[in-house]
Amino acid sequence: MSEIKRMHPLKYRSIFLSDIHLGFRGCQAQFVLDFLQSTQCKQLYLVGDIIDLWAMKNGVYWPEAHNRIVREIFEKARQGTEVIYIPGNHDGLFRDHLDASFGEVVVKDEIVHHTADGRRFLVLHGDKFDGVVQHSLWLAKLGSRAYDHLLALNASLSRVRARFGMKYWSLAGYLKHKVKNAVSYIGNYERAVATEAQHRDLDGMICGHIHHAEMRDIQGVTYCNCGDWVESCTALVEHHDGRLELLRWTDAYPESIGTAEPAIVLAQAS
């Protein structure tokens, strides 16, 4: 990372990242690292599936780029950023250590985040709303393996596109949005999350899990999904006035990492 980025970072009140999947070959580690090094915040929420323990059961894959991401997170915590780690289903073993601190990173099952303008958002990974994960774990893992193969193909395609100077594009994301059953699943998931917010009398929910970045009003609550860093490379950010935005970091680089331009704002809510 250039020193220019450290000297002139994008500054936010809070940042929410989910589904980085460190330890998985499909993790877009270069984009993750660039995002972390290009931003500063008071609060950093890691909203589940940050480390992919499921993938590592089939053989450990942990390149130096993944080490650098972990070091960057701990460095932010050391310098005063409040870092909260909320485990997901792929890193569920960390749920055995709730309220513990690892290098000033605190592990929570869920947490209510108060925005600067006074709204209350429940932050959790979201796998508890996924009936397949909750009731048919073997089926979820089978689906995960099929998804992994698709993402491996996606990674190969991305390398080819990069050689020809083309922008990042997710085959997995494209297919997900075109397949009717996937679209129906996403809609059902989003409504289940929104209903939980209603029951808790909250203003909104912030989650991950389904690798589908979104921000919209559902049943009177603000639904926010951080997205992921294997397909869309997205992050949810809160500005210092409480305004929320969903960013797609790959669009900050029309051809390759290094051409600094503002990331594309996918959605925003005041």
C-alpha positions in Angstrom: 0.0 0.0 0.0 1.3 3.5 -0.8 2.0 5.9 2.0 -0.4 8.3 0.3 -3.3 6.1 1.4 -2.1 6.0 5.0 -1.7 9.8 5.0 -5.1 10.4 3.3 -7.5 7.6 4.3 -11.2 7.6 3.9 -12.6 8.3 7.3 -15.9 6.8 8.6 -17.5 6.6 12.0 -18.2 2.8 11.6 -17.4 0.1 9.1 -19.1 -3.3 8.7 -17.5 -6.1 6.9 -18.8 -9.7 6.5 -17.9 -12.9 4.7 -14.3 -12.2 3.9 -13.6 -16.0 4.0 -9.9 -16.0 4.9 -8.5 -19.5 4.3 -10.6 -19.9 1.2 -9.1 -19.7 -2.3 -11.9 -17.5 -3.5 -11.2 -14.8 -1.0 -10.4 -11.5 -2.8 -7.6 -10.7 -0.3 -6.0 -8.0 -2.4 -9.2 -5.9 -2.4 -9.8 -6.6 1.3 -6.3 -5.5 2.3 -6.5 -2.4 0.1 -9.8 -1.4 1.7 -8.5 -1.8 5.2 -5.4 0.2 4.4 -7.4 2.9 2.7 -9.9 3.5 5.5 -10.1 4.6 9.1 -13.0 4.3 11.6 -13.9 4.5 15.2 -15.7 1.1 15.1 -15.0 -1.9 12.9 -17.6 -4.7 12.9 -16.5 -8.0 11.5 -19.9 -9.6 10.8 -19.2 -13.3 10.5 -17.4 -15.7 8.2 -14.2 -13.7 8.4 -12.2 -17.0 8.6 -13.5 -20.0 6.6 -12.9 -23.0 8.9 -15.1 -25.1 6.6 -12.8 -24.6 3.7 -9.7 -25.3 5.7 -11.0 -28.7 6.7 -10.3 -29.8 3.1 -6.7 -28.6 3.4 -5.1 -25.4 4.8 -4.8 -22.5 2.4 -3.3 -19.4 4.0 -1.2 -17.2 1.8 0.7 -14.2 3.1 -2.0 -11.8 1.9 -4.4 -13.4 4.5 -1.8 -12.9 7.2 -1.5 -9.2 6.2 -5.2 -8.8 6.6 -5.2 -10.2 10.1 -2.3 -8.0 11.0 -4.0 -5.0 9.6 -7.1 -5.7 11.7 -5.1 -6.1 14.9 -3.1 -3.0 14.1 -6.4 -1.0 13.9 -7.4 -2.3 17.2 -4.1 -1.5 18.7 -4.3 2.1 17.5 -7.7 2.6 19.1 -10.4 1.3 16.7 -13.1 -0.6 18.6 -13.1 -4.0 16.7 -16.0 -6.4 17.3 -15.9 -9.9 15.9 -19.3 -11.5 15.4 -18.8 -15.1 14.3 -20.8 -16.7 11.5 -21.4 -20.3 10.5 -18.1 -20.8 8.7 -16.2 -19.5 11.8 -18.7 -20.8 14.4 -16.0 -22.2 16.7 -15.4 -18.6 17.9 -18.9 -18.7 19.4 -17.3 -20.8 22.2 -15.4 -17.7 23.2 -18.1 -15.0 23.4 -17.1 -11.9 25.3 -13.4 -12.9 25.1 -10.8 -10.5 23.8 -8.1 -11.5 21.4 -5.5 -8.7 20.9 -8.2 -6.1 21.8 -10.6 -7.7 19.3 -13.8 -8.5 21.3 -16.0 -11.5 20.3 -19.8 -11.1 20.4 -22.7 -13.2 19.2 -24.6 -10.1 18.3 -24.6 -6.4 19.3 -26.9 -3.4 19.0 -25.1 -0.5 17.2 -26.2 3.0 17.9 -25.7 5.3 14.9 -24.7 8.9 15.3 -28.3 10.1 14.6 -29.7 7.9 17.3 -31.0 4.8 15.4 -30.5 1.3 16.7 -29.4 -1.6 14.5 -29.0 -5.2 15.5 -25.7 -6.5 14.1 -25.3 -10.3 13.6 -24.1 -12.6 10.9 -27.6 -13.9 10.0 -27.2 -17.7 9.7 -29.8 -18.1 12.4 -32.4 -17.1 9.8 -31.2 -19.6 7.2 -33.4 -22.7 7.6 -31.0 -24.9 5.6 -28.0 -24.0 7.8 -30.0 -24.4 11.0 -31.8 -27.6 10.3 -29.8 -29.4 7.6 -26.1 -28.8 8.3 -25.0 -31.6 6.0 -27.0 -30.1 3.1 -25.6 -26.7 3.8 -22.0 -28.0 3.6 -22.8 -29.9 0.4 -24.1 -26.7 -1.1 -21.0 -24.9 0.2 -18.7 -27.2 -1.6 -20.7 -26.7 -4.9 -20.5 -23.0 -4.3 -16.7 -23.2 -3.7 -16.3 -24.9 -7.1 -18.3 -22.1 -8.7 -16.1 -19.5 -7.0 -12.9 -21.2 -8.1 -14.2 -20.9 -11.7 -15.0 -17.3 -10.9 -11.4 -16.7 -9.7 -10.0 -18.1 -12.8 -12.2 -16.0 -15.0 -11.2 -12.9 -13.0 -7.5 -13.6 -13.6 -8.2 -13.8 -17.3 -10.2 -10.6 -17.3 -7.4 -8.8 -15.4 -4.8 -9.8 -18.0 -6.9 -8.1 -20.6 -7.4 -5.0 -18.5 -11.0 -5.7 -17.8 -12.9 -4.7 -14.7 -13.7 -7.2 -12.0 -16.9 -9.1 -12.6 -18.5 -12.0 -10.5 -19.8 -14.9 -12.4 -21.1 -16.4 -9.2 -23.0 -13.2 -8.4 -24.4 -13.0 -11.9 -25.8 -16.5 -11.7 -27.2 -16.0 -8.3 -29.2 -13.1 -9.4 -30.5 -14.9 -12.5 -31.6 -18.2 -10.9 -35.2 -17.9 -9.8 -34.8 -20.1 -6.7 -31.8 -18.1 -5.5 -33.7 -14.8 -5.9 -36.6 -16.3 -3.9 -34.3 -17.5 -1.2 -32.7 -14.1 -0.8 -36.1 -12.4 -0.6 -37.3 -14.8 2.1 -34.1 -14.4 4.1 -34.4 -10.6 4.0 -38.0 -10.6 5.2 -37.1 -13.0 8.0 -34.3 -10.6 9.2 -36.6 -7.6 8.9 -39.3 -9.4 11.0 -36.7 -10.0 13.7 -36.0 -6.3 13.8 -39.7 -5.5 14.2 -40.0 -8.0 17.0 -37.2 -6.3 18.9 -38.5 -2.8 18.2 -35.3 -1.8 16.4 -34.7 0.6 13.5 -32.8 -1.9 11.4 -30.7 -4.9 11.0 -27.1 -5.3 9.7 -26.1 -8.8 8.7 -24.2 -10.8 6.1 -24.3 -14.6 5.3 -26.0 -14.7 1.9 -23.3 -12.8 -0.1 -25.9 -10.3 -1.4 -25.2 -6.7 -0.6 -28.4 -4.8 -0.1 -29.8 -1.8 1.7 -33.6 -1.1 1.6 -36.7 -0.5 3.7 -38.6 -3.7 4.5 -41.7 -3.6 6.6 -40.7 -0.2 8.1 -37.1 -1.2 9.2 -33.8 -0.6 7.4 -32.3 -3.9 6.2 -28.6 -3.8 5.5 -26.5 -6.6 4.2 -22.7 -6.0 4.1 -22.3 -8.4 1.2 -19.0 -10.3 0.9 -15.4 -10.3 -0.3 -15.5 -13.4 -2.6 -18.0 -12.1 -5.1 -19.1 -8.5 -4.7 -16.3 -7.0 -2.5 -18.7 -4.7 -0.6 -18.7 -2.9 2.7 -21.3 -1.0 4.7 -20.1 2.3 6.2 -21.5 4.9 8.5 -20.6 8.5 8.1 -20.1 10.8 11.1 -23.6 12.1 10.8 -25.2 8.6 11.0 -25.7 8.3 7.2 -25.2 4.7 6.0 -23.7 3.8 2.6 -23.0 0.5 0.8 -19.8 0.6 -1.1 -18.5 -1.7 -3.9 -14.8 -1.6 -3.6 -13.9 -3.2 -6.9 -15.4 -0.3 -8.7 -12.8 2.0 -7.2 -10.4 0.4 -9.7 -11.6 0.4 -13.3 -8.7 -1.9 -14.4 -6.6 -2.9 -11.5 -5.5 -2.2 -8.0 -3.7 1.1 -7.9 -5.8 3.6 -9.8 -7.4 5.3 -6.9 -10.9 6.5 -7.5 -13.9 6.7 -5.2 -15.7 3.4 -4.6 -19.1 3.1 -6.2 -22.0 3.8 -3.7 -24.5 1.0 -4.2 -27.1 2.3 -1.8 -27.4 4.9 1.0 -29.9 5.6 3.7 -30.2 8.7 5.8 
